[in-house]
Amino acid sequence: MLLLGRDYNSELNSLDNGPQSPSESSSSITSENVHPAGEAGLSMMQTLIHLLKCNIGTGLLGLPLAIKNAGLLVGPVSLLAIGVLTVHCMVILLNCAQHLSQRLQKTFVNYGEATMYGLETCPNTWLRAHAVWGSFCFLRLPLPFLPRYTVSFLLVITQLGFCNVYFMFMADNLQQMVEEAHVTSNICQPREILTLTPILDIRFYMLIILPFLILLVFIQNLKVLSIFSTLANITTLGSMALIFEYIMQGIPYPSNLPLMANWKTFLLFFGTAIFTFEGVGMVLPLKNQMKHPQQFSFVLYLGMSIVIILYILLGTLGYMKFGSDTQASITLNLPNCWLYQSVKLMYSIGIFFTYALQFHVPAEIVIPFAISQVSESWALFVDLSVRSALVCLTCVSAILIPRLDLVISLVGSVSSSALALIIPALLEIVIFYSEDMSCVTIAKDIMISIVGLLGCIFGTYQALYELPQPISHSMANSTGVHA
């Protein structure tokens, strides 16, 4: 895990040195995260495990429904294309950050700083003047600090969106395990249609989980969190093995499954697919934490190849197995027996501990600003209060919109598409345009940005359109109402 203990004294001292430029302010906030290469950093294997853990979350379990929304042929092909584009944009982001680090003689720049510095050094006068909008630093002003920087705002929205989905996923599975306990058997047969009246509303289960997640994000010690990360990896691996073991048995011949779905549902597919690649916000921090950062490219290609293959296999086989009955999470399609109820429990435990990893990014953006507003004696109290408030925010949003499939698509369309596709492609043009950038590269980056923008606009529209619609029978289980 990448959550480290915070040095409040050095942080506050850096904020007390008078007015700072955007670059200086951003640098002071990020400096505590800089890990010099070679000093007890992450090994290749540790980095690979973290990269896999960042990407293998709840979005993976929603891929069978995503393939259903796109079609049996169009879905896997589109998922492969989105995966390749996403990895390519990750490489672009790494190259831009490395180029800026060398140019500015800095050890490390994060995503927001890369955007800001890229605009500052751009030959275009207007872009240089508005470079501040590309990052999320805070100027020392007499008025309350205001979040003014696009990239970090999107990072906060995206990562908290992931945490929001985690809440709904854990609550969905907990409700199903508890309320079907009396009809759960030792014989694993295909799930039957059950007529069950929910004993407790799904929101009650969210409130049960809330205090445990608050306590989890209070832990900032790397050694303690590494134990939880290991446990999450073990439970996730075990549950994925059982899921594949089940869906590969007796797959029906897919003659009645459409090769291409309706274009409206394809828009939901795009949001879900881009959401599934959850690790874009952690690429630069992971490279910075490596003992030998120059090896990160190999780790990235290897890890993301594994991820893409896993996504396509689970999504395609899951849809072929369950067909029109595919639910928002494949765990909700598993047989009602104790073995596969344990799968839900194991994966929920893994997601529970992964919450802290996804929570890391928004916490590291918001908390430095919050503690800069108070005296040193209040720093720890403010830190814990902000962490609690952010967790409660994800819980409240999950309570207000308990539609797992649509929230996944909405978060993916709104912010994941911008972070994973639009911004890296445009950033490459801004940084390298003055260095004899080829027309082919420029055209390629423009096309990637257009794809991301169209997916963002139409995917967001379709998800918002579906939110107030009545819940269909096929979606009942994904919202806590068991059909």
N, C-alpha and C positions, 0 to 999 in steps of 0.2 A: 504494500500500500504506500501511497505517496504523501500521507498526511504527517507532517513533522511538527514537533513542539515549537511554539512561537517565542521569539526573543522580543519581549515587549520593550525593554529598555532601549535597545538599538533602534527599534522601529520608531519609537516615539522621539528619540533624539534626532533621527533623520527628518522627522516632520517639524522639528522645532528650530531648524536652521534658517528660518525665514522663508520668504517667497521663493518658489522654485519654478523652473520652466517645466512644461509638460514632460520633456524628456527626462529631466532630473527627477521629477516626482515619480514617474513611472519606474525609473531605474531603482529608486529607493525602495519601492514596494516590492519589486521583483528580486532584489539582491539577496534576500534571505533564502530564496529558493535555489540560488545558483549553487550547483554542486561541482566543484572542480574535478575534471576528469582524473581518474586514477586514485582518488581518495575514497576507498571503501564504497565505491559506487556499485550499481547493479551489474551482474554478469549478463551474458547473452541469454542464458536460459531464464533467469529471473525477469529480464525485460520481456522476453517472449511470453512468459506466463502472464505478466501484467497486461500486455497488449491483447492477448486472447481474452482475459477476464474483462477488459474494458469493452470489448465488442460482443461478447457472448452474454447477453442479458435477456430481458423480457421480450425485446423485439424479435429475437430468434424464434421464440415460441409462437409468435403471431404470423410467421411467414407462410404456413399452409393456407391461412385465410387470405394472405396477400396474393399467393399464386391463384387462389380461387377468384379473386377480384380481377386478375389479369388474363387468366386462361392457362391451360396446361402447356401450351407451346410458348405463348408470348411471355408468360410469367418467368420461367427459368432464363430465357434469353435476355429479357429486360433486367433481371436481377444480376446476371453476369455483367451486362453492360454498365449498370450503375456501380457495381463493385469495382470494375476496372477504372471507371472515371474517378471514383472516390479515392482509390489508392494513388492514381496519377496526381490528383490534387493534393494528397498528403505529401507526395514527393516534391511537388511544386512549393508547398509551404516550407518544407525542410530546406530546399535550395534557397528560397528567398531569405529565410532566417539566417542561414549560414553566410550568405552574401552580405547581408547587413551587419552581422557580427564582425566579419572581417573588415568591412569598410569603416565601421565606427569603433573598431577595436574594443568590442564588448565580449565578455565571456558567453553571454546567453541573452537572447531576446525571446519573449513569449509572443503569442499570437497577436495580441493587441498592440504590443510595441512594434512588431514587424510591420503591421499596417500603418501605424503612425509614422515610423521612420521612413517607410517606403514613400509615403506621401510628402514627407518633409524634404527628401532628397530628389523628388521628382522634378524634372525640368519645367513642368507646367506651373506657372505662377499661381493660378487659382487653386490648384490642388495643394500646393505647399501652404497656402494661406489657411486652408481648411483641414490640414493634417490632423489637427487635434480631434476631429470627429472619427478618426480611425482607431482610437485607442480608448482606454478607460483609466485615466489618471485624474488626480484631483489637485487643483490649484489652491493655494492658501488664500482664501478670500474671507472677508468679514461675514458674508452670507453663508448659510449652510451649503456644504459641498453638494454639487449636483452631478449625477451620472451623465456624462456628455459623450460617451465614446461607443461607437456602434458595435465593434467586434466583441468587446467584453460584455456588453448588454446582451448580445445574442448568445454568448457563452453561458451567461447566467440563466437566461430563459431556457436554453436547450438542456442544460444539466439539471435544472430544477424540474423541467418537463420529464426527464428520465426518472427522477426521484418520485414525481407524481405518479407515473406509470407503475413504479415499483410498489407504491402504496396500494393501488387498485389490484395489481397482480396478487400480492400477498393476501389481501382481503378476500378476493374472489376464491382463491384456493382454500383459505382457512374456512370460509363459510361452507364451501362444498364438502370439505372433510368432516366438519362438525355435524352438519345437518343430514349427511348421508351415512353417518357412522352406524346407525341402527339397521341399515339395509346393506351394509358392506359385508361381503362374503370372502371366503378363502379361495373360491373358484374364480379365476379371471376369465370372464367372457365379455364380448362386446357390450358397451354401455347400452342399457335399455332406457327407454323414455320413462322418466319418473314424474309423477305428479306430486310435488312436494310444496307445501306452503312454507316459505321462509320463517323460521322461528324468530330470528333477529335480523333487522335490516343490515345490509352490507356496510353501512356507515358505522354501525356499532363495532364491527370488526376492525375498521380503520382506526377508531379511537382506542381500541385495545392495543394495537401495534404502536401507536404514537409514542407513549412514554419510553418504550424500549429503544426506538430509533433515536430519541433525544439523548438518551444515555450513551448510545453508540457513538454519536458524533462528538460527544464530549472527549472521547479518547483521542489523543493526538500523538501518543508515543509510538514511534515506528516499530519497535520490537513487539509491543502488545498487539498492534494492528496487523503485523505480519502473521501472527497466529490465526487471527480471524480470516485473513486473506487465504491462507492455506486451507482452512476449514471450508471456505466458500468454494475453492477450486475442487476440493474432494467431493463435496456434495453435488456440485454442478456436473462434474464428470460422471459420477455414479448415476444421477438422474437422466442425463443424456444417453448413457449406454442402455438404460432400461427403455427409454422412449424409442430408440432406434430398434431395439430388440423386438418391440411390439409392432411398430408400424411396418416392419419388413416381412411380417408373417401374413400370408394370405391376402396380398394386395389384389383387389378386384381389377379385372381388365377395364381400362379407362375409356372404353368406346363411347360411353354416354357423357363424358366430360368435355366441355367446349374447349377448343384450342385457343380461342380468343374471346374474351369477355366484353361486356359493354364498356364503352369509353369512359362513362362516369365512374364505374367501379375501378377502372384502371387508374384514375386519379388518386383514389384511396390507396391503391397498390404503391404508387410512387412515394407517397408520404410514409407508408409503413416501411418500404425498402430502404429509403434514405435514413430513416430513424434507426434502423437496425445497425447501421455502421456507427456505433456510439462512441468510438474511440478517437474521433478527429481532434477533440479538445485536449487529449492527453498525449498526442504524438510528440510535441516539442518538450513537455516536461519529462517524458520517458527518456528521450534522447539525452537530455541534460543530466539525468540521474545515472546514466550508464558509466561504468568504469572506463570503457573505451567507446566513446560516442561515434567514432568512425565506422563501427560495426553495425550501427543501427539500421542502415539501408538493407542489409541482408536480413536482419531480424524482421523488418517491416514487410519485405516481400514474402518471406517464409510465413510469417504469422497471418498476413492478410490472405495469402493463397489458401491456407487452411480454413480460415474464416469463410471465404467465398464458397469453397467446395462444401463446407458444412451447411451453409445457408441454402444452397441450391438443393442439396440432397434432402434436408429436412423439410423444406417447403414443398418440393415436388412429391416426395413419398408420402408426406402427411396429407396432402390434398388428394392424392390417388387413393389413400387408405380410407379417408372419411367422406370424400366427395362433397355433396351438398350439405352435409351435416357438420362440416368443419366449423369449429368455434373460434373465437377471438384469440384464445390461447390453446395450443394443442393439448395441454394438461387437462383441460376440461372435457376432452374427448376420450380420455383413457378409461379402461374398464373400472367398474366400481368394486374393486377388490383391494385387500390390504396391501398387496405388493405395489400396485400402482398408486394407491393413496400415499404410500411412502415416497413415491417419485415427486408428488406435489409438495410434500413436506420437505424433502431434501432440496429441491430447486428453490422453494421459498426461503429456506435457510441461507442458501447461497446468495439469493437476491437481497436478503436482509443485510448481509455483511458487505455486499457490493454497493449498497446505498452510500456507505461512507466514502467509497472511492469516487463515485459520481458527484457526491456532495463537496468534494475537495475543491473543485474549480470555482463554483460560486462563492464558497466560504473565503477562499484566498483573494477574491476580488472585492467582496463587500466588507469583510472584517477589518482590513487595514484602514479603510476610510472611517469606519465606526469608532475604532479605538483612538483615532487621531483627534476625535472631538472631545475626549475626556482626559482627565489627569491620569498619571501612571497608576495611582492606587485603584482606579476603577477599571483598568484595562482588562483584567481577567473576568470581572463581572460582565462587562460589555461583550466580551468575546463569547462567553457562554450564553448570554441573553440573545445575541444575534443568531447563534447556531440554533437555539431553541425556536426562535421566531421563524427562521427559514424552514425548519422541519415542519412546524405548524402550518406554514404557508402551503407546503406541498400537500399536507393532509387536508386542509380546507378546500383546495382546488380539486382534490380527488373526490371529496364529499359532494361538491357542487356539480361535478361532471363525471359520474361513475360509468363512463362508456370507454372501456379499455381500448377497443379497436379504433374508435374515432380520435381519442386523445393521442394515441401513437401516430396516427396519420397527420393530425393537426400539428403536433410538435415537429414531426419530420418535415412537413411542407413549409412551415413558417420559418424556422430557424436552422434546422439541420441542413436544408438545401443551401442556405446562404453560407453557412460555415464550411460545408464540405465541398461545394461546387463553385458558387458564384465568387466569393471573396478571393480564394486562392488563385483562380484564373485571372481575375482582374489585377490582383497584386503582382503577378508575374509580368504583366504588361507594364504596369507603373514602374517597377524596379528596373527591368531590363530593356525597356524601349529605347533608351538613349545609348545602349551598347550594341547597336547593329542587330537587333532582334529580327529574325526572319519573318516574312509575311505569312508563311505557313503556320508558324507558332502563334502569331497574333490571331489569325483566323481560327485556329484551334481553340484558343482561350476564349475568344468571343462566342464561339459555338457552345462551349461548355457553360459559359455564363448564361446564355440564352436558354439552354435546356433547364438549368437550375431555376432561372427566373420564371419560366413558364410553369414548371412543376410547382414552384412556390405559390404562384397566383391561383392556378386552377385547382391544385390540391387543397389549398386553404379554403377556397370557395366551396368545394364539394364537401369537405369535412364539416364546415360550419352549416352547410345546408342540411346535412344528415343529422346534426345534433338534436334539433327539436322534433325530428320525425318520430312517430311511434316505433317502439322497439318490436321488431319482427320476432316470430317464433324461433327462427334460427339463431337469433342473437340473445336469447333469454339467458343462457348460462353465462354469457360474458358480462352480464350486468348484475349478477347475483340472484336472479329469479330462475329457479330450476323448472324446466318444462317437463 
